[in-house]
Amino acid sequence: MLLHDDRPEHVGNAHARRRRRSPTWKAVLALLVLLVVLVAPTASYLRALVAPGEADWQVRTVEWVRDHGGGPVVDMVENWWYAHNQPTGSIPAAGTVPTDDAALPPVASAAPAVAVPTTAVLPPLPLLPGVAPLRNEATWVPNARTVGGSAALYTAYFRPDPAYPSQIVGVAWMNQDLVSTHLVAGTAEPVPGNSPDRAQVPVDLRDALVAVFNSGWKMRDCRGGYYADGKSVVALQNGAASLVIDTAGRVTIGRWGRDVHMSPRVAAVRQNLHLIIDGGRPASGLADNADGTWGSTKNQFQYTWRSGLGTDRNGNLVYVAGDQLSLAELADAMVAAGVQRGMELDIHPKTVTFTTFHPAAGQPFGLAATKLLPAMVQPVTRYLDPDHRDFLAVTVRPPGG
């Protein structure tokens, strides 16, 4: 039996060197594999962070995670967070109640008809509910921009649920005899590649701008399509809730294939999930969303920023938004605001935006801007600068339009 290594010294040293070298090469190989695995997603994430369009790094990060298979994780975190965001308190938090400082003197809740320079007659504004008297609560305020002496847009706020008196909902009512609506694509939605110059309110529309507001969910989540400029950018889906703009700039909200259809008069279509208001009542199934019609089965229980758009019985356009709303509460608020057919738009703090405008010398872009609700997160210049999401712009209707 050998009690020592009788191999030549240089042979033993070579074996030792090979033994020491082997793990080193394995580590290098593992590192190379790791780099190959990580380089592609890292580059993709960095491209998402610097992509054109107005969005902060948090929004870009969440959207990147969703786009790369992390949707279930994001949904789980959001469901937990917003389920614990239920409104509390007997009065609204400071800074959440709108004021009329930038508007004309308020008018009564049930406003009398106002003469317009056409044969149409402006119907009375809906009588809004109110939990208890607050400054201008449930009171309609006309926008300072007028057409022939008549306001094209009125705004108000109200508290829809006596059980949650701290909950604030904002509503904007737009007379479609006096305004036109335009669908504008973002740099990333409905599809990537739109130039920043086109992903903002067009310069030639700004002198007539009345309002801007958010569109719907990202296209991959909205279960619907997008049509504009004579092209089906994302295939339209039968049965989907549809915002349809005709060639005259008038909006119709309806179920695709039942209430609204493709025709030569259709200029743009933006779909988002299914109707939440139909026939002046909340759609059946909103309370539990058991089949996932309006997103994940738990999504409707999130108490978060939500927005919706609909038309009243006279064809006027009605936008409703508020914080700490479940899906069913949004629908109830839209019914209270007079909506006959309506759809949910986007949700969550950094996506819900509604800003009104009127001309004002010395202001940025020559426009005085006011948020529908002061707690809305995005700046009033959103959509005046390039944005990554599609949106709606409302302008004064041209004479004879």
HELIX and SHEET records of a PDB file:
HELIX    1   1 GLU A    9  VAL A   50  1                                  42    
HELIX    2   2 TRP A   57  VAL A   65  1                                   9    
HELIX    3   3 ARG A   66  GLY A   70  3                                   5    
HELIX    4   4 GLY A   71  ALA A   83  1                                  13    
HELIX    5   5 PRO A  196  ARG A  198  5                                   3    
HELIX    6   6 VAL A  203  ALA A  208  5                                   6    
HELIX    7   7 MET A  219  CYS A  222  1                                   4    
HELIX    8   8 ASN A  299  PHE A  301  5                                   3    
HELIX    9   9 LEU A  327  ALA A  336  1                                  10    
HELIX   10  10 PRO A  364  GLY A  366  5                                   3    
SHEET    1   A 8 VAL A 141  PRO A 142  0                                        
SHEET    2   A 8 LEU A 153  PHE A 158 -1                                        
SHEET    3   A 8 VAL A 169  MET A 174 -1                                        
SHEET    4   A 8 LEU A 317  LEU A 325 -1                                        
SHEET    5   A 8 THR A 304  THR A 311 -1                                        
SHEET    6   A 8 ARG A 341  ILE A 347 -1                                        
SHEET    7   A 8 LEU A 275  ASP A 278 -1                                        
SHEET    8   A 8 ARG A 281  PRO A 282 -1                                        
SHEET    1   B 2 THR A 146  VAL A 147  0                                        
SHEET    2   B 2 SER A 150  ALA A 151 -1                                        
SHEET    1   C 5 VAL A 179  VAL A 184  0                                        
SHEET    2   C 5 PHE A 391  VAL A 396 -1                                        
SHEET    3   C 5 LEU A 209  ASN A 214 -1                                        
SHEET    4   C 5 PHE A 354  PRO A 359 -1                                        
SHEET    5   C 5 LEU A 367  LYS A 371 -1                                        
SHEET    1   D 5 LYS A 231  VAL A 234  0                                        
SHEET    2   D 5 TYR A 226  ALA A 228 -1                                        
SHEET    3   D 5 VAL A 266  GLN A 271 -1                                        
SHEET    4   D 5 ALA A 241  ASP A 246 -1                                        
SHEET    5   D 5 VAL A 251  ARG A 255 -1                                        
END                                                                             
